[in-house]
């Protein structure tokens, strides 16, 4: 009875703890093979990790876009200000 309890509850719970503490991908693979609802939790972790990667890529693209916009506006401001200083001066 203890062996079955360990197989069905203790081992998957230890895997979940390991995943939450270390984001261990091997633990996710093992959890996906676990019996019952635990395998569904493994698939949810897998999906969450995939979405996190996508969000990190989107964030990096947004930050790069922001840098380009700032550089463009700085350059445009300089290009407008230089002739205006000559006209005003």
VODRENSE-855985 format. One line per 5 residues: number of its first residue (from 1); their letters; for each residue x, y, z of N, C-alpha, C, O. Coordinates in nm, 2 decimals, decimal comma, m for minus. Example, Ala and Ser with C-alpha at 12.3 -4.5 7.8 and 13.67 -1.06 7.14 Angstrom:
2
1) AS) 1,32 m0,57 0,78 1,23 m0,45 0,78 1,32 m0,33 0,78 1,42 m0,33 0,85  1,28 m0,22 0,71 1,37 m0,11 0,71 1,29 0,00 0,79 1,34 0,11 0,80 $
//
This chain:
89
1) XXXXX) 0,08 m0,12 0,00 0,00 0,00 0,00 0,09 0,13 0,00 0,05 0,22 m0,07  0,20 0,12 0,07 0,29 0,24 0,08 0,35 0,26 m0,05 0,37 0,38 m0,09  0,39 0,15 m0,12 0,45 0,17 m0,26 0,35 0,24 m0,35 0,39 0,32 m0,43  0,23 0,19 m0,35 0,13 0,26 m0,44 0,11 0,40 m0,40 0,09 0,49 m0,49  0,10 0,43 m0,27 0,08 0,57 m0,23 0,20 0,65 m0,28 0,18 0,77 m0,32 $
6) XXXXX) 0,32 0,60 m0,26 0,44 0,68 m0,31 0,43 0,70 m0,46 0,46 0,81 m0,51  0,39 0,60 m0,54 0,38 0,61 m0,68 0,28 0,71 m0,72 0,30 0,79 m0,81  0,16 0,71 m0,66 0,05 0,79 m0,70 0,06 0,94 m0,64 0,00 1,03 m0,70  0,12 0,96 m0,52 0,11 1,09 m0,46 0,25 1,15 m0,43 0,28 1,26 m0,47  0,33 1,08 m0,35 0,45 1,13 m0,30 0,55 1,17 m0,41 0,61 1,28 m0,41 $
11) XXXXX) 0,57 1,08 m0,51 0,67 1,10 m0,61 0,63 1,22 m0,70 0,71 1,31 m0,73  0,50 1,23 m0,75 0,46 1,34 m0,82 0,47 1,48 m0,75 0,51 1,58 m0,80  0,44 1,47 m0,62 0,45 1,59 m0,54 0,59 1,64 m0,52 0,62 1,76 m0,52  0,68 1,54 m0,51 0,83 1,58 m0,50 0,87 1,64 m0,64 0,95 1,73 m0,64  0,82 1,58 m0,75 0,85 1,64 m0,88 0,80 1,78 m0,89 0,87 1,87 m0,94 $
16) XXXXX) 0,68 1,81 m0,85 0,62 1,94 m0,85 0,71 2,04 m0,77 0,74 2,15 m0,81  0,75 1,99 m0,65 0,84 2,08 m0,57 0,97 2,11 m0,64 1,01 2,23 m0,64  1,03 2,01 m0,70 1,15 2,03 m0,78 1,13 2,13 m0,89 1,22 2,21 m0,92  1,02 2,11 m0,96 0,99 2,20 m1,08 0,98 2,35 m1,03 1,03 2,44 m1,09  0,90 2,37 m0,92 0,88 2,50 m0,87 1,01 2,56 m0,81 1,02 2,69 m0,83 $
21) XXXXX) 1,10 2,48 m0,76 1,22 2,54 m0,70 1,33 2,56 m0,81 1,40 2,66 m0,79  1,33 2,48 m0,91 1,45 2,48 m1,00 1,41 2,49 m1,15 1,50 2,51 m1,23  1,28 2,49 m1,18 1,23 2,49 m1,32 1,30 2,37 m1,40 1,33 2,39 m1,52  1,32 2,26 m1,34 1,38 2,14 m1,40 1,30 2,08 m1,51 1,19 2,03 m1,48  1,35 2,08 m1,63 1,27 2,03 m1,74 1,26 1,88 m1,74 1,16 1,82 m1,78 $
26) XXXXX) 1,36 1,81 m1,68 1,35 1,66 m1,67 1,24 1,62 m1,57 1,17 1,52 m1,59  1,22 1,70 m1,47 1,12 1,68 m1,37 0,98 1,69 m1,44 0,89 1,62 m1,41  0,97 1,79 m1,53 0,85 1,81 m1,60 0,82 1,69 m1,69 0,70 1,64 m1,69  0,92 1,64 m1,76 0,90 1,52 m1,84 0,85 1,40 m1,75 0,76 1,33 m1,79  0,91 1,38 m1,64 0,87 1,27 m1,55 0,73 1,29 m1,50 0,65 1,20 m1,48 $
31) XXXXX) 0,70 1,42 m1,46 0,56 1,45 m1,41 0,46 1,42 m1,52 0,34 1,38 m1,49  0,49 1,45 m1,64 0,39 1,42 m1,75 0,36 1,27 m1,77 0,26 1,24 m1,82  0,45 1,19 m1,72 0,43 1,04 m1,72 0,36 0,99 m1,59 0,33 0,87 m1,58  0,34 1,08 m1,50 0,28 1,04 m1,37 0,13 1,00 m1,39 0,07 1,05 m1,48  0,08 0,92 m1,30 m0,06 0,88 m1,31 m0,16 0,99 m1,27 m0,13 1,08 m1,20 $
36) XXXXX) m0,28 0,98 m1,33 m0,39 1,07 m1,29 m0,37 1,21 m1,33 m0,31 1,24 m1,44  m0,42 1,30 m1,25 m0,42 1,44 m1,27 m0,28 1,50 m1,27 m0,26 1,61 m1,33  m0,18 1,44 m1,21 m0,05 1,49 m1,20 0,01 1,51 m1,34 0,09 1,60 m1,37  m0,02 1,42 m1,44 0,03 1,43 m1,57 m0,02 1,56 m1,64 0,05 1,62 m1,71  m0,15 1,59 m1,61 m0,20 1,72 m1,66 m0,13 1,84 m1,61 m0,10 1,93 m1,68 $
41) XXXXX) m0,09 1,83 m1,48 m0,01 1,94 m1,42 0,12 1,95 m1,49 0,17 2,06 m1,51  0,18 1,84 m1,52 0,31 1,84 m1,60 0,29 1,91 m1,73 0,38 1,99 m1,77  0,18 1,88 m1,80 0,16 1,95 m1,93 0,14 2,10 m1,91 0,18 2,18 m1,99  0,07 2,13 m1,80 0,05 2,28 m1,77 0,18 2,35 m1,75 0,20 2,46 m1,79  0,27 2,28 m1,67 0,41 2,34 m1,65 0,48 2,35 m1,78 0,54 2,46 m1,81 $
46) XXXXX) 0,47 2,25 m1,87 0,54 2,26 m2,00 0,48 2,38 m2,08 0,56 2,45 m2,14  0,35 2,40 m2,08 0,29 2,51 m2,15 0,33 2,64 m2,09 0,36 2,74 m2,16  0,34 2,65 m1,96 0,38 2,77 m1,89 0,52 2,81 m1,93 0,55 2,93 m1,95  0,61 2,71 m1,93 0,75 2,74 m1,97 0,76 2,79 m2,11 0,84 2,88 m2,14  0,68 2,73 m2,20 0,68 2,77 m2,34 0,63 2,92 m2,36 0,69 3,00 m2,43 $
51) XXXXX) 0,52 2,95 m2,28 0,47 3,08 m2,29 0,57 3,18 m2,23 0,58 3,30 m2,28  0,64 3,14 m2,13 0,74 3,23 m2,07 0,85 3,27 m2,17 0,89 3,38 m2,17  0,89 3,16 m2,24 0,99 3,19 m2,34 0,94 3,29 m2,45 1,01 3,38 m2,49  0,82 3,27 m2,49 0,76 3,36 m2,59 0,75 3,50 m2,53 0,78 3,60 m2,60  0,71 3,52 m2,41 0,70 3,65 m2,34 0,84 3,71 m2,33 0,85 3,84 m2,35 $
56) XXXXX) 0,94 3,64 m2,30 1,08 3,69 m2,29 1,12 3,74 m2,42 1,19 3,85 m2,43  1,09 3,67 m2,53 1,13 3,71 m2,67 1,06 3,84 m2,70 1,11 3,93 m2,76  0,93 3,84 m2,67 0,85 3,96 m2,71 0,90 4,08 m2,63 0,90 4,19 m2,68  0,94 4,06 m2,50 0,99 4,17 m2,42 1,12 4,22 m2,48 1,14 4,34 m2,49  1,21 4,13 m2,52 1,33 4,17 m2,58 1,31 4,25 m2,71 1,38 4,35 m2,74 $
61) XXXXX) 1,21 4,21 m2,79 1,18 4,28 m2,92 1,12 4,42 m2,88 1,16 4,52 m2,95  1,04 4,43 m2,78 0,98 4,56 m2,74 1,09 4,65 m2,69 1,09 4,77 m2,72  1,18 4,60 m2,61 1,29 4,68 m2,56 1,38 4,73 m2,68 1,42 4,85 m2,68  1,41 4,65 m2,78 1,49 4,69 m2,89 1,41 4,79 m2,97 1,47 4,89 m3,02  1,28 4,77 m2,99 1,20 4,87 m3,06 1,20 5,01 m2,99 1,21 5,11 m3,05 $
66) XXXXX) 1,20 5,00 m2,86 1,20 5,13 m2,78 1,33 5,20 m2,80 1,34 5,32 m2,81  1,44 5,12 m2,80 1,58 5,18 m2,82 1,58 5,25 m2,96 1,64 5,36 m2,97  1,53 5,18 m3,06 1,53 5,23 m3,20 1,45 5,36 m3,21 1,49 5,46 m3,27  1,33 5,36 m3,14 1,25 5,48 m3,14 1,32 5,59 m3,08 1,31 5,71 m3,13  1,38 5,57 m2,96 1,45 5,68 m2,89 1,56 5,73 m2,98 1,58 5,85 m2,98 $
71) XXXXX) 1,64 5,64 m3,04 1,75 5,69 m3,13 1,70 5,77 m3,24 1,75 5,87 m3,28  1,59 5,73 m3,30 1,53 5,80 m3,42 1,48 5,94 m3,37 1,51 6,04 m3,44  1,41 5,95 m3,26 1,36 6,08 m3,21 1,47 6,17 m3,17 1,47 6,29 m3,20  1,58 6,11 m3,12 1,70 6,20 m3,08 1,76 6,25 m3,21 1,79 6,37 m3,21  1,78 6,17 m3,31 1,84 6,21 m3,43 1,75 6,31 m3,50 1,80 6,41 m3,56 $
76) XXXXX) 1,62 6,29 m3,51 1,52 6,38 m3,57 1,52 6,52 m3,50 1,52 6,62 m3,57  1,53 6,51 m3,37 1,53 6,64 m3,29 1,66 6,72 m3,33 1,65 6,84 m3,34  1,77 6,65 m3,33 1,89 6,72 m3,37 1,89 6,78 m3,51 1,93 6,89 m3,53  1,83 6,70 m3,60 1,83 6,75 m3,74 1,74 6,87 m3,76 1,76 6,95 m3,84  1,63 6,88 m3,68 1,54 6,99 m3,68 1,60 7,11 m3,61 1,59 7,23 m3,65 $
81) XXXXX) 1,67 7,08 m3,49 1,72 7,19 m3,41 1,84 7,26 m3,48 1,85 7,39 m3,46  1,92 7,19 m3,55 2,04 7,26 m3,61 2,00 7,36 m3,71 2,06 7,48 m3,70  1,92 7,34 m3,80 1,88 7,45 m3,90 1,80 7,56 m3,83 1,81 7,68 m3,86  1,72 7,52 m3,73 1,64 7,62 m3,66 1,73 7,72 m3,58 1,71 7,84 m3,57  1,84 7,67 m3,52 1,94 7,75 m3,45 2,00 7,85 m3,55 2,03 7,97 m3,51 $
86) XXXX) 2,03 7,81 m3,67 2,09 7,90 m3,77 1,99 8,00 m3,81 2,03 8,12 m3,83  1,86 7,97 m3,83 1,76 8,06 m3,86 1,74 8,17 m3,75 1,73 8,29 m3,78  1,72 8,12 m3,63 1,70 8,20 m3,52 1,82 8,29 m3,49 1,81 8,41 m3,45  1,94 8,23 m3,50 2,06 8,30 m3,47 2,09 8,40 m3,57 2,19 8,47 m3,56 $
//
